[in-house]
Amino acid sequence: MMTEGPKTLKVHMVTHVTSAQSLEVGDVDGHIASLARFSGLAFYTDGTVGTVNFASLTDYTDGAGSFTLFPILSFDDESELWVKSVGTAKVEGNKTRFVGTLTVVGGKGRFADAKGDGSLTGTRYTPLAVGADLVSDYTINLRSSRA
Protein backbone atom coordinates (compact mmCIF):
# COMPACT_ATOMS: atom_id res chain seq x y z
CA MET A 1 0.00 0.00 0.00
CA MET A 2 1.35 3.39 -0.99
CA THR A 3 1.50 5.34 2.26
CA GLU A 4 3.65 8.27 1.16
CA GLY A 5 2.36 11.36 -0.57
CA PRO A 6 3.02 12.15 -4.22
CA LYS A 7 6.40 10.91 -5.45
CA THR A 8 8.31 11.05 -8.73
CA LEU A 9 10.21 7.98 -9.91
CA LYS A 10 12.84 8.41 -12.59
CA VAL A 11 13.65 5.09 -14.21
CA HIS A 12 16.36 4.23 -16.76
CA MET A 13 15.57 0.93 -18.48
CA VAL A 14 17.70 -1.31 -20.67
CA THR A 15 15.57 -3.98 -22.32
CA HIS A 16 15.84 -6.56 -25.08
CA VAL A 17 13.22 -8.07 -27.37
CA THR A 18 12.61 -11.68 -26.32
CA SER A 19 9.88 -12.45 -28.85
CA ALA A 20 8.34 -10.64 -31.80
CA GLN A 21 5.57 -11.30 -34.28
CA SER A 22 4.57 -9.05 -37.13
CA LEU A 23 1.94 -8.89 -39.84
CA GLU A 24 2.14 -6.97 -43.11
CA VAL A 25 -1.20 -5.12 -43.07
CA GLY A 26 -1.34 -4.82 -46.86
CA ASP A 27 -3.08 -1.48 -47.29
CA VAL A 28 0.12 0.46 -48.07
CA ASP A 29 3.72 -0.63 -48.56
CA GLY A 30 5.63 -0.95 -45.30
CA HIS A 31 2.56 -0.97 -43.01
CA ILE A 32 3.24 -3.53 -40.28
CA ALA A 33 1.42 -4.38 -37.05
CA SER A 34 3.50 -6.15 -34.41
CA LEU A 35 3.39 -7.71 -31.00
CA ALA A 36 6.68 -8.00 -29.09
CA ARG A 37 7.80 -8.90 -25.60
CA PHE A 38 10.68 -7.10 -23.88
CA SER A 39 12.64 -7.99 -20.75
CA GLY A 40 15.42 -6.16 -18.93
CA LEU A 41 16.63 -4.07 -16.04
CA ALA A 42 15.26 -0.90 -14.46
CA PHE A 43 17.72 1.48 -12.77
CA TYR A 44 16.39 4.00 -10.24
CA THR A 45 17.98 7.28 -9.13
CA ASP A 46 18.33 6.01 -5.53
CA GLY A 47 20.69 3.28 -6.79
CA THR A 48 18.25 0.37 -6.66
CA VAL A 49 17.89 -1.99 -9.60
CA GLY A 50 14.79 -3.97 -10.50
CA THR A 51 13.46 -5.86 -13.48
CA VAL A 52 11.03 -4.79 -16.16
CA ASN A 53 8.95 -6.86 -18.58
CA PHE A 54 6.46 -5.55 -21.07
CA ALA A 55 4.36 -6.30 -24.10
CA SER A 56 4.50 -3.91 -27.03
CA LEU A 57 1.80 -3.38 -29.66
CA THR A 58 2.86 -1.32 -32.69
CA ASP A 59 1.25 0.10 -35.81
CA TYR A 60 4.16 1.25 -37.98
CA THR A 61 4.60 2.32 -41.56
CA ASP A 62 8.24 2.17 -42.64
CA GLY A 63 9.25 1.80 -38.99
CA ALA A 64 7.41 4.88 -37.70
CA GLY A 65 4.00 5.19 -36.06
CA SER A 66 2.17 4.53 -32.82
CA PHE A 67 2.85 2.12 -29.98
CA THR A 68 1.24 0.91 -26.77
CA LEU A 69 3.33 -0.72 -24.02
CA PHE A 70 2.32 -2.49 -20.81
CA PRO A 71 5.41 -2.39 -18.53
CA ILE A 72 5.52 -4.28 -15.24
CA LEU A 73 8.26 -2.93 -12.97
CA SER A 74 9.29 -5.46 -10.31
CA PHE A 75 11.19 -4.74 -7.09
CA ASP A 76 13.22 -6.85 -4.63
CA ASP A 77 10.46 -6.63 -2.00
CA GLU A 78 8.09 -8.35 -4.51
CA SER A 79 6.19 -5.11 -5.12
CA GLU A 80 5.17 -4.35 -8.71
CA LEU A 81 4.18 -1.17 -10.51
CA TRP A 82 1.91 -1.57 -13.56
CA VAL A 83 2.01 1.04 -16.31
CA LYS A 84 0.39 1.65 -19.69
CA SER A 85 2.44 3.76 -22.11
CA VAL A 86 1.40 5.21 -25.46
CA GLY A 87 3.36 7.23 -27.95
CA THR A 88 5.02 7.55 -31.31
CA ALA A 89 8.14 6.19 -32.96
CA LYS A 90 10.26 8.02 -35.52
CA VAL A 91 13.10 6.51 -37.54
CA GLU A 92 16.38 8.46 -37.50
CA GLY A 93 18.99 6.64 -39.56
CA ASN A 94 19.60 3.21 -37.99
CA LYS A 95 17.84 4.19 -34.75
CA THR A 96 14.20 4.54 -33.80
CA ARG A 97 13.33 7.28 -31.28
CA PHE A 98 10.29 7.07 -29.04
CA VAL A 99 8.31 9.67 -27.10
CA GLY A 100 5.15 9.12 -25.15
CA THR A 101 3.01 9.46 -22.10
CA LEU A 102 2.12 6.94 -19.45
CA THR A 103 -0.57 6.11 -16.95
CA VAL A 104 0.00 4.13 -13.75
CA VAL A 105 -2.75 1.52 -13.75
CA GLY A 106 -1.97 -0.13 -10.41
CA GLY A 107 0.42 -2.50 -8.75
CA LYS A 108 0.93 -4.79 -5.81
CA GLY A 109 2.75 -4.63 -2.52
CA ARG A 110 3.73 -1.05 -1.73
CA PHE A 111 2.15 0.05 -5.04
CA ALA A 112 -1.21 -1.68 -4.46
CA ASP A 113 -3.20 1.55 -4.65
CA ALA A 114 -0.85 3.55 -6.87
CA LYS A 115 -2.11 5.86 -9.58
CA GLY A 116 -0.26 8.43 -11.61
CA ASP A 117 1.01 9.60 -14.95
CA GLY A 118 4.22 10.63 -16.63
CA SER A 119 6.32 10.63 -19.77
CA LEU A 120 8.90 8.53 -21.57
CA THR A 121 11.63 8.74 -24.16
CA GLY A 122 13.59 5.92 -25.69
CA THR A 123 15.87 4.69 -28.44
CA ARG A 124 15.97 1.32 -30.16
CA TYR A 125 19.30 0.72 -31.87
CA THR A 126 18.27 -1.92 -34.42
CA PRO A 127 15.00 -2.86 -36.19
CA LEU A 128 12.28 -4.53 -34.14
CA ALA A 129 13.27 -8.20 -33.93
CA VAL A 130 14.32 -10.73 -31.30
CA GLY A 131 17.49 -9.46 -29.62
CA ALA A 132 16.95 -5.77 -30.42
CA ASP A 133 18.06 -3.39 -27.65
CA LEU A 134 15.88 -0.60 -26.29
CA VAL A 135 17.03 2.07 -23.84
CA SER A 136 14.26 4.14 -22.23
CA ASP A 137 13.81 6.80 -19.60
CA TYR A 138 10.52 7.07 -17.71
CA THR A 139 9.39 9.84 -15.37
CA ILE A 140 6.54 8.48 -13.27
CA ASN A 141 4.49 10.83 -11.09
CA LEU A 142 3.01 8.54 -8.43
CA ARG A 143 0.15 9.22 -6.08
CA SER A 144 -2.02 7.01 -3.95
CA SER A 145 -5.55 6.42 -5.15
CA ARG A 146 -6.55 6.96 -1.50
CA ALA A 147 -4.94 10.40 -1.39
C-alpha positions as CSV (number, residue, x, y, z in Angstrom):
1,M,0.0,0.0,0.0
2,M,1.4,3.4,-1.0
3,T,1.5,5.3,2.3
4,E,3.7,8.3,1.2
5,G,2.4,11.4,-0.6
6,P,3.0,12.1,-4.2
7,K,6.4,10.9,-5.4
8,T,8.3,11.0,-8.7
9,L,10.2,8.0,-9.9
10,K,12.8,8.4,-12.6
11,V,13.7,5.1,-14.2
12,H,16.4,4.2,-16.8
13,M,15.6,0.9,-18.5
14,V,17.7,-1.3,-20.7
15,T,15.6,-4.0,-22.3
16,H,15.8,-6.6,-25.1
17,V,13.2,-8.1,-27.4
18,T,12.6,-11.7,-26.3
19,S,9.9,-12.5,-28.8
20,A,8.3,-10.6,-31.8
21,Q,5.6,-11.3,-34.3
22,S,4.6,-9.0,-37.1
23,L,1.9,-8.9,-39.8
24,E,2.1,-7.0,-43.1
25,V,-1.2,-5.1,-43.1
26,G,-1.3,-4.8,-46.9
27,D,-3.1,-1.5,-47.3
28,V,0.1,0.5,-48.1
29,D,3.7,-0.6,-48.6
30,G,5.6,-1.0,-45.3
31,H,2.6,-1.0,-43.0
32,I,3.2,-3.5,-40.3
33,A,1.4,-4.4,-37.1
34,S,3.5,-6.1,-34.4
35,L,3.4,-7.7,-31.0
36,A,6.7,-8.0,-29.1
37,R,7.8,-8.9,-25.6
38,F,10.7,-7.1,-23.9
39,S,12.6,-8.0,-20.8
40,G,15.4,-6.2,-18.9
41,L,16.6,-4.1,-16.0
42,A,15.3,-0.9,-14.5
43,F,17.7,1.5,-12.8
44,Y,16.4,4.0,-10.2
45,T,18.0,7.3,-9.1
46,D,18.3,6.0,-5.5
47,G,20.7,3.3,-6.8
48,T,18.2,0.4,-6.7
49,V,17.9,-2.0,-9.6
50,G,14.8,-4.0,-10.5
51,T,13.5,-5.9,-13.5
52,V,11.0,-4.8,-16.2
53,N,8.9,-6.9,-18.6
54,F,6.5,-5.6,-21.1
55,A,4.4,-6.3,-24.1
56,S,4.5,-3.9,-27.0
57,L,1.8,-3.4,-29.7
58,T,2.9,-1.3,-32.7
59,D,1.2,0.1,-35.8
60,Y,4.2,1.2,-38.0
61,T,4.6,2.3,-41.6
62,D,8.2,2.2,-42.6
63,G,9.3,1.8,-39.0
64,A,7.4,4.9,-37.7
65,G,4.0,5.2,-36.1
66,S,2.2,4.5,-32.8
67,F,2.9,2.1,-30.0
68,T,1.2,0.9,-26.8
69,L,3.3,-0.7,-24.0
70,F,2.3,-2.5,-20.8
71,P,5.4,-2.4,-18.5
72,I,5.5,-4.3,-15.2
73,L,8.3,-2.9,-13.0
74,S,9.3,-5.5,-10.3
75,F,11.2,-4.7,-7.1
76,D,13.2,-6.9,-4.6
77,D,10.5,-6.6,-2.0
78,E,8.1,-8.3,-4.5
79,S,6.2,-5.1,-5.1
80,E,5.2,-4.3,-8.7
81,L,4.2,-1.2,-10.5
82,W,1.9,-1.6,-13.6
83,V,2.0,1.0,-16.3
84,K,0.4,1.7,-19.7
85,S,2.4,3.8,-22.1
86,V,1.4,5.2,-25.5
87,G,3.4,7.2,-27.9
88,T,5.0,7.5,-31.3
89,A,8.1,6.2,-33.0
90,K,10.3,8.0,-35.5
91,V,13.1,6.5,-37.5
92,E,16.4,8.5,-37.5
93,G,19.0,6.6,-39.6
94,N,19.6,3.2,-38.0
95,K,17.8,4.2,-34.7
96,T,14.2,4.5,-33.8
97,R,13.3,7.3,-31.3
98,F,10.3,7.1,-29.0
99,V,8.3,9.7,-27.1
100,G,5.2,9.1,-25.2
101,T,3.0,9.5,-22.1
102,L,2.1,6.9,-19.4
103,T,-0.6,6.1,-17.0
104,V,0.0,4.1,-13.8
105,V,-2.7,1.5,-13.8
106,G,-2.0,-0.1,-10.4
107,G,0.4,-2.5,-8.7
108,K,0.9,-4.8,-5.8
109,G,2.7,-4.6,-2.5
110,R,3.7,-1.0,-1.7
111,F,2.2,0.1,-5.0
112,A,-1.2,-1.7,-4.5
113,D,-3.2,1.6,-4.7
114,A,-0.8,3.5,-6.9
115,K,-2.1,5.9,-9.6
116,G,-0.3,8.4,-11.6
117,D,1.0,9.6,-15.0
118,G,4.2,10.6,-16.6
119,S,6.3,10.6,-19.8
120,L,8.9,8.5,-21.6
121,T,11.6,8.7,-24.2
122,G,13.6,5.9,-25.7
123,T,15.9,4.7,-28.4
124,R,16.0,1.3,-30.2
125,Y,19.3,0.7,-31.9
126,T,18.3,-1.9,-34.4
127,P,15.0,-2.9,-36.2
128,L,12.3,-4.5,-34.1
129,A,13.3,-8.2,-33.9
130,V,14.3,-10.7,-31.3
131,G,17.5,-9.5,-29.6
132,A,16.9,-5.8,-30.4
133,D,18.1,-3.4,-27.7
134,L,15.9,-0.6,-26.3
135,V,17.0,2.1,-23.8
136,S,14.3,4.1,-22.2
137,D,13.8,6.8,-19.6
138,Y,10.5,7.1,-17.7
139,T,9.4,9.8,-15.4
140,I,6.5,8.5,-13.3
141,N,4.5,10.8,-11.1
142,L,3.0,8.5,-8.4
143,R,0.2,9.2,-6.1
144,S,-2.0,7.0,-3.9
145,S,-5.6,6.4,-5.1
146,R,-6.5,7.0,-1.5
147,A,-4.9,10.4,-1.4
